Amino acid sequence: MKRSSFRWLYPLLAAVMLLQVSLACWSTDTWIIPPTATPTLTPIPPTPESAGRYKVGETVTVIADGIAPLYITDKPEPPTRRNRVPNAACYNDTVVTIMAVTQVDGVIYYQITCNNLAGWISEPVLSKGR
């Protein structure tokens, strides 16, 4: 057989593959993998305001070392690369407002907003009226 007799086969195979990919992307086969409800997060109850140095509603200043930003976390815990709030870095001398206060493992955390995104930061990096 000549090579030219199979010339129509390649575009046909490409069309079949594209059809299969498009069906896989738009398929609603819930009988294979049944949908599950997304769990809702339980909000962390704030501790009494006397536990922290700053109160809810107070304006404080972020203290950062040098030009490196401080990253706020999605939960009240020490910052790591995995728990950072994306695009919510607070730079030195950024003025923020305390939205909530909580204590976890003996460390006081404050919920603040940086770059219009809410997150948690520990008490030692804040300074009132600096």
VOVEX-226078 format. One record per residue: chain; x, y, z of N, C-alpha, C, O in turn; residue in one letter. Coordinates in Angstrom, 1 decimal. Example, Ala and Ser with C-alpha at 12.3 -4.5 7.8 and 13.67 -1.06 7.14 Angstrom:
REM VOVEX-226078
[A,[13.2,-5.7,7.8],[12.3,-4.5,7.8],[13.2,-3.3,7.8],[14.2,-3.3,8.5],a]
[A,[12.8,-2.2,7.1],[13.7,-1.1,7.1],[12.9,0.0,7.9],[13.4,1.1,8.0],s]
REM end
This chain:
REM VOVEX-226078
[A,[0.8,-1.2,0.0],[0.0,0.0,0.0],[0.9,1.2,0.0],[2.0,1.3,0.6],m]
[A,[0.3,2.2,-0.6],[1.0,3.5,-0.7],[0.8,4.3,0.5],[-0.3,4.2,1.2],k]
[A,[1.7,5.1,0.8],[1.6,6.0,2.0],[0.5,7.1,1.7],[-0.1,7.5,2.7],r]
[A,[0.2,7.5,0.6],[-0.8,8.4,0.3],[-2.2,7.9,0.5],[-3.1,8.7,0.7],s]
[A,[-2.4,6.6,0.5],[-3.7,6.0,0.7],[-4.1,6.2,2.2],[-5.3,6.1,2.5],s]
[A,[-3.2,6.4,3.1],[-3.5,6.6,4.5],[-3.5,8.1,4.9],[-3.5,8.4,6.1],f]
[A,[-3.4,9.0,4.0],[-3.3,10.4,4.2],[-4.6,10.9,5.0],[-4.4,11.8,5.8],r]
[A,[-5.7,10.4,4.8],[-7.0,10.8,5.5],[-7.0,10.3,6.9],[-7.8,10.8,7.7],w]
[A,[-6.2,9.3,7.3],[-6.3,8.6,8.6],[-5.8,9.5,9.7],[-6.4,9.5,10.8],l]
[A,[-4.7,10.3,9.5],[-4.2,11.2,10.5],[-5.2,12.3,11.0],[-5.3,12.5,12.2],y]
[A,[-5.8,13.0,10.1],[-6.8,14.0,10.5],[-8.0,13.3,11.2],[-8.5,13.9,12.2],p]
[A,[-8.3,12.2,10.8],[-9.5,11.5,11.5],[-9.1,11.1,12.9],[-9.9,11.2,13.8],l]
[A,[-7.9,10.5,13.1],[-7.4,10.2,14.4],[-7.3,11.4,15.3],[-7.7,11.3,16.5],l]
[A,[-6.8,12.5,14.8],[-6.7,13.7,15.6],[-8.1,14.2,16.0],[-8.3,14.7,17.1],a]
[A,[-9.1,14.1,15.1],[-10.5,14.6,15.4],[-11.1,13.7,16.5],[-11.8,14.1,17.3],a]
[A,[-10.8,12.4,16.4],[-11.4,11.4,17.4],[-10.7,11.7,18.7],[-11.5,11.7,19.7],v]
[A,[-9.4,12.0,18.8],[-8.8,12.3,20.1],[-9.3,13.6,20.7],[-9.6,13.7,21.9],m]
[A,[-9.5,14.6,19.8],[-10.1,15.9,20.3],[-11.5,15.7,20.9],[-11.9,16.3,21.9],l]
[A,[-12.3,14.9,20.2],[-13.6,14.6,20.7],[-13.6,13.9,22.0],[-14.4,14.2,22.9],l]
[A,[-12.7,12.9,22.2],[-12.6,12.2,23.5],[-12.2,13.2,24.6],[-12.7,13.1,25.7],q]
[A,[-11.2,14.0,24.3],[-10.8,15.0,25.3],[-11.9,15.9,25.7],[-12.1,16.2,26.9],v]
[A,[-12.7,16.4,24.7],[-13.7,17.3,25.0],[-14.8,16.7,25.8],[-15.4,17.3,26.7],s]
[A,[-15.1,15.4,25.5],[-16.1,14.7,26.3],[-15.7,14.4,27.8],[-16.5,14.5,28.7],l]
[A,[-14.4,14.2,27.9],[-13.8,14.0,29.3],[-13.9,15.3,30.1],[-14.2,15.2,31.3],a]
[A,[-13.7,16.4,29.5],[-13.8,17.7,30.2],[-15.2,18.1,30.6],[-15.4,18.7,31.6],c]
[A,[-16.2,17.7,29.8],[-17.5,18.2,30.0],[-18.5,17.0,30.5],[-19.7,17.2,30.5],w]
[A,[-17.9,15.9,30.8],[-18.7,14.8,31.2],[-19.3,15.0,32.6],[-18.7,15.6,33.5],s]
[A,[-20.5,14.5,32.8],[-21.2,14.6,34.1],[-21.5,13.2,34.7],[-22.6,13.0,35.1],t]
[A,[-20.5,12.3,34.6],[-20.7,11.0,35.0],[-20.6,10.9,36.5],[-19.5,10.5,37.0],d]
[A,[-21.6,11.2,37.2],[-21.6,11.2,38.7],[-21.8,9.8,39.2],[-21.6,9.5,40.4],t]
[A,[-22.1,8.8,38.3],[-22.3,7.5,38.8],[-20.9,6.8,39.0],[-20.8,5.8,39.7],w]
[A,[-19.9,7.4,38.4],[-18.5,6.8,38.6],[-17.9,7.4,39.9],[-17.5,6.7,40.8],i]
[A,[-18.0,8.7,40.0],[-17.5,9.4,41.2],[-18.6,10.3,41.8],[-18.8,11.3,41.2],i]
[A,[-19.3,9.8,42.8],[-20.4,10.6,43.3],[-19.9,11.9,43.9],[-18.9,11.9,44.6],p]
[A,[-20.7,13.0,43.8],[-20.3,14.3,44.3],[-20.4,14.3,45.9],[-21.3,13.6,46.4],p]
[A,[-19.5,15.0,46.5],[-19.6,15.1,48.0],[-19.7,16.6,48.3],[-19.3,17.5,47.6],t]
[A,[-20.3,16.8,49.4],[-20.5,18.2,49.9],[-19.2,18.7,50.4],[-18.5,18.0,51.1],a]
[A,[-19.0,20.0,50.1],[-17.8,20.6,50.6],[-18.0,21.0,52.0],[-19.0,21.7,52.3],t]
[A,[-17.1,20.6,52.9],[-17.3,21.0,54.3],[-17.1,22.5,54.5],[-16.2,23.1,53.9],p]
[A,[-17.8,23.0,55.4],[-17.7,24.4,55.8],[-16.8,24.5,57.0],[-16.8,23.7,57.9],t]
[A,[-15.9,25.6,57.0],[-15.0,25.8,58.1],[-15.8,26.3,59.3],[-16.6,27.2,59.2],l]
[A,[-15.4,25.9,60.5],[-16.0,26.4,61.7],[-15.1,27.6,62.1],[-13.9,27.5,62.3],t]
[A,[-15.7,28.8,62.3],[-14.9,29.9,62.6],[-14.3,29.7,64.0],[-14.9,29.1,64.9],p]
[A,[-13.1,30.3,64.2],[-12.4,30.2,65.5],[-13.0,31.2,66.4],[-13.0,32.4,66.1],i]
[A,[-13.5,30.8,67.6],[-14.0,31.8,68.5],[-12.9,32.6,69.1],[-11.9,32.1,69.5],p]
[A,[-13.2,33.9,69.1],[-12.1,34.8,69.7],[-12.0,34.6,71.2],[-13.0,34.3,71.9],p]
[A,[-10.8,34.8,71.7],[-10.6,34.7,73.1],[-11.0,36.0,73.8],[-11.2,37.0,73.1],t]
[A,[-11.2,36.1,75.1],[-11.5,37.3,75.7],[-10.5,38.4,75.3],[-9.3,38.1,75.2],p]
[A,[-11.0,39.6,75.1],[-10.1,40.7,74.7],[-9.0,41.0,75.7],[-8.0,41.6,75.3],e]
[A,[-9.1,40.6,76.9],[-8.1,40.9,77.9],[-6.9,40.0,77.7],[-5.8,40.3,78.3],s]
[A,[-7.0,39.0,76.9],[-5.9,38.1,76.7],[-4.8,38.7,75.8],[-3.6,38.4,76.0],a]
[A,[-5.2,39.6,74.9],[-4.2,40.2,74.0],[-3.8,41.6,74.4],[-4.5,42.2,75.2],g]
[A,[-2.7,42.0,73.9],[-2.3,43.4,74.2],[-3.1,44.4,73.4],[-3.3,45.5,73.9],r]
[A,[-3.7,44.0,72.3],[-4.5,44.9,71.5],[-5.9,44.5,71.5],[-6.2,43.3,71.6],y]
[A,[-6.8,45.4,71.3],[-8.3,45.1,71.3],[-8.8,45.1,69.9],[-8.2,45.7,69.0],k]
[A,[-10.0,44.5,69.7],[-10.6,44.5,68.4],[-11.0,45.9,68.0],[-11.6,46.6,68.8],v]
[A,[-10.7,46.3,66.8],[-11.0,47.6,66.3],[-9.8,48.6,66.5],[-9.9,49.7,65.9],g]
[A,[-8.8,48.2,67.2],[-7.6,49.1,67.3],[-6.8,49.1,66.1],[-6.8,48.1,65.3],e]
[A,[-6.1,50.2,65.8],[-5.2,50.3,64.7],[-3.8,50.1,65.2],[-3.3,50.8,66.1],t]
[A,[-3.0,49.2,64.5],[-1.7,48.9,64.9],[-0.8,48.9,63.7],[-1.3,48.9,62.5],v]
[A,[0.5,48.9,63.9],[1.5,49.0,62.8],[2.3,47.6,62.7],[2.6,47.1,63.7],t]
[A,[2.5,47.1,61.5],[3.2,45.9,61.3],[4.7,46.2,61.4],[5.2,47.2,60.7],v]
[A,[5.5,45.4,62.1],[6.9,45.6,62.2],[7.6,44.4,61.4],[7.4,43.3,61.8],i]
[A,[8.3,44.7,60.4],[9.0,43.7,59.6],[10.5,44.0,59.6],[10.9,45.1,59.8],a]
[A,[11.3,42.9,59.5],[12.7,43.1,59.4],[13.2,43.5,58.0],[13.0,42.7,57.1],d]
[A,[13.8,44.6,57.9],[14.3,45.0,56.6],[13.2,45.3,55.6],[12.1,45.8,55.9],g]
[A,[13.4,44.8,54.3],[12.4,45.1,53.3],[11.5,43.8,53.0],[10.6,43.8,52.2],i]
[A,[11.9,42.7,53.7],[11.1,41.5,53.5],[9.7,41.6,54.1],[9.5,42.2,55.2],a]
[A,[8.7,41.1,53.4],[7.3,41.3,53.9],[7.0,40.2,55.0],[7.7,39.2,55.1],p]
[A,[6.0,40.5,55.8],[5.4,39.5,56.7],[4.2,38.9,56.0],[3.4,39.6,55.4],l]
[A,[4.1,37.6,56.1],[3.0,36.9,55.5],[2.0,36.5,56.5],[2.3,36.0,57.6],y]
[A,[0.7,36.8,56.2],[-0.3,36.4,57.1],[-0.8,35.0,56.7],[-0.7,34.6,55.6],i]
[A,[-1.4,34.3,57.7],[-1.8,32.9,57.5],[-3.3,32.8,57.5],[-4.0,33.7,58.0],t]
[A,[-3.7,31.7,56.9],[-5.2,31.5,56.8],[-5.8,31.0,58.1],[-7.0,31.1,58.3],d]
[A,[-5.0,30.5,59.0],[-5.4,30.1,60.4],[-4.5,30.7,61.4],[-3.3,31.1,61.0],k]
[A,[-4.9,30.8,62.6],[-3.9,31.3,63.6],[-2.9,30.3,64.0],[-3.1,29.5,64.9],p]
[A,[-1.7,30.4,63.3],[-0.6,29.4,63.5],[0.6,30.1,62.9],[0.5,31.0,62.1],e]
[A,[1.8,29.6,63.3],[3.0,30.1,62.7],[3.1,30.0,61.2],[2.6,29.0,60.6],p]
[A,[3.6,31.0,60.5],[3.6,31.0,59.1],[4.5,30.0,58.5],[5.7,29.8,58.9],p]
[A,[4.1,29.3,57.4],[4.9,28.4,56.6],[4.5,28.7,55.2],[3.6,29.5,54.9],t]
[A,[5.2,28.1,54.3],[4.9,28.3,52.8],[3.5,27.8,52.5],[2.9,28.2,51.5],r]
[A,[3.0,26.8,53.2],[1.7,26.2,52.8],[0.5,26.9,53.4],[-0.6,26.8,52.8],r]
[A,[0.6,27.6,54.5],[-0.5,28.3,55.1],[-0.6,29.8,54.8],[-1.5,30.4,55.4],n]
[A,[0.2,30.3,54.0],[0.1,31.7,53.7],[-1.1,32.1,52.9],[-1.6,31.3,52.1],r]
[A,[-1.6,33.3,53.1],[-2.7,33.8,52.3],[-2.1,34.4,51.1],[-1.2,35.3,51.2],v]
[A,[-2.4,33.9,49.9],[-1.8,34.4,48.6],[-2.0,35.9,48.4],[-3.1,36.4,48.6],p]
[A,[-0.9,36.5,48.0],[-0.9,38.0,47.7],[-1.3,38.9,48.9],[-1.9,40.0,48.7],n]
[A,[-1.1,38.4,50.1],[-1.5,39.2,51.3],[-0.3,39.5,52.2],[-0.4,39.4,53.4],a]
[A,[0.8,39.9,51.6],[2.0,40.2,52.3],[1.9,41.6,52.9],[1.4,42.5,52.3],a]
[A,[2.3,41.7,54.2],[2.3,43.0,54.9],[3.7,43.5,55.0],[4.6,42.8,55.4],c]
[A,[3.9,44.7,54.5],[5.3,45.3,54.6],[5.5,46.1,55.8],[4.5,46.5,56.5],y]
[A,[6.7,46.4,56.1],[7.1,47.2,57.3],[6.3,48.5,57.3],[6.1,49.2,56.3],n]
[A,[5.8,48.9,58.5],[5.1,50.1,58.8],[3.7,50.2,58.1],[3.1,51.2,57.9],d]
[A,[3.1,49.0,57.8],[1.8,49.0,57.3],[0.8,49.1,58.4],[1.0,48.4,59.4],t]
[A,[-0.1,50.0,58.3],[-1.1,50.2,59.4],[-2.3,49.3,59.1],[-2.9,49.3,58.0],v]
[A,[-2.7,48.5,60.1],[-3.8,47.5,60.0],[-4.7,47.7,61.2],[-4.4,48.2,62.2],v]
[A,[-6.0,47.2,61.0],[-6.9,47.2,62.1],[-7.2,45.8,62.6],[-7.3,44.8,61.8],t]
[A,[-7.2,45.6,63.9],[-7.5,44.3,64.5],[-9.0,43.9,64.3],[-9.9,44.7,64.7],i]
[A,[-9.2,42.8,63.7],[-10.6,42.3,63.4],[-11.0,41.2,64.4],[-12.2,41.1,64.8],m]
[A,[-10.1,40.4,64.9],[-10.4,39.4,65.9],[-9.1,39.0,66.6],[-8.0,39.3,66.2],a]
[A,[-9.3,38.4,67.8],[-8.1,38.0,68.7],[-8.4,36.6,69.1],[-9.5,36.2,69.5],v]
[A,[-7.3,35.8,69.1],[-7.4,34.4,69.6],[-6.1,34.0,70.1],[-5.0,34.5,69.8],t]
[A,[-6.1,33.0,71.0],[-4.9,32.4,71.5],[-4.8,30.9,71.2],[-5.7,30.2,71.4],q]
[A,[-3.6,30.5,70.6],[-3.4,29.1,70.2],[-2.0,28.7,70.8],[-1.0,29.4,70.5],v]
[A,[-2.0,27.7,71.6],[-0.8,27.2,72.2],[0.0,28.2,72.9],[1.3,28.3,72.8],d]
[A,[-0.6,29.1,73.6],[0.1,30.2,74.4],[0.5,31.4,73.6],[1.1,32.3,74.1],g]
[A,[0.2,31.4,72.3],[0.6,32.5,71.4],[-0.7,33.3,71.0],[-1.7,32.7,70.6],v]
[A,[-0.6,34.6,71.1],[-1.8,35.4,70.8],[-1.7,35.8,69.3],[-0.6,36.2,68.8],i]
[A,[-2.8,35.5,68.6],[-2.9,35.9,67.1],[-4.0,36.9,66.9],[-5.0,36.9,67.6],y]
[A,[-3.7,37.8,65.9],[-4.7,38.8,65.6],[-5.1,38.6,64.1],[-4.2,38.4,63.3],y]
[A,[-6.4,38.7,63.9],[-6.8,38.7,62.5],[-6.8,40.1,61.9],[-7.4,41.0,62.5],q]
[A,[-6.1,40.3,60.8],[-6.0,41.6,60.2],[-6.3,41.5,58.7],[-6.5,40.4,58.2],i]
[A,[-6.2,42.6,58.0],[-6.4,42.6,56.6],[-5.2,43.3,55.9],[-4.9,44.5,56.3],t]
[A,[-4.5,42.6,55.0],[-3.5,43.2,54.2],[-3.8,43.0,52.7],[-4.2,41.9,52.3],c]
[A,[-3.6,44.0,51.9],[-4.0,43.9,50.5],[-5.4,43.5,50.3],[-5.7,42.7,49.4],n]
[A,[-6.3,43.9,51.1],[-7.7,43.6,51.1],[-8.0,42.1,51.3],[-9.0,41.6,50.9],n]
[A,[-7.1,41.4,51.9],[-7.2,39.9,52.2],[-7.0,39.7,53.7],[-6.1,40.2,54.3],l]
[A,[-7.9,39.0,54.4],[-7.9,38.7,55.8],[-7.0,37.6,56.1],[-6.9,36.6,55.3],a]
[A,[-6.3,37.7,57.2],[-5.4,36.6,57.7],[-5.0,36.8,59.1],[-5.4,37.8,59.8],g]
[A,[-4.2,35.9,59.7],[-3.7,36.0,61.0],[-2.3,36.3,61.1],[-1.5,35.9,60.3],w]
[A,[-1.9,37.0,62.2],[-0.5,37.4,62.5],[-0.3,37.3,64.0],[-1.2,37.6,64.7],i]
[A,[0.9,37.0,64.4],[1.2,36.8,65.8],[1.5,38.2,66.5],[1.8,39.2,65.8],s]
[A,[1.3,38.3,67.8],[1.4,39.5,68.5],[2.8,40.2,68.5],[2.8,41.4,68.4],e]
[A,[3.9,39.5,68.5],[5.2,40.2,68.5],[5.5,41.0,67.3],[6.4,41.8,67.4],p]
[A,[4.8,40.9,66.2],[5.1,41.7,65.0],[4.3,42.9,64.9],[4.3,43.5,63.8],v]
[A,[3.5,43.2,65.9],[2.6,44.4,65.8],[3.1,45.4,66.8],[3.7,45.1,67.9],l]
[A,[2.9,46.7,66.5],[3.3,47.8,67.4],[2.2,48.9,67.4],[1.9,49.4,66.3],s]
[A,[1.7,49.2,68.5],[0.6,50.2,68.5],[1.2,51.6,68.3],[2.0,52.1,69.0],k]
[A,[0.7,52.3,67.3],[1.0,53.7,67.0],[2.4,54.0,66.7],[2.8,55.1,66.9],g]
[A,[3.2,53.1,66.3],[4.6,53.3,65.9],[4.7,54.1,64.6],[5.9,54.3,64.2],r]
REM end
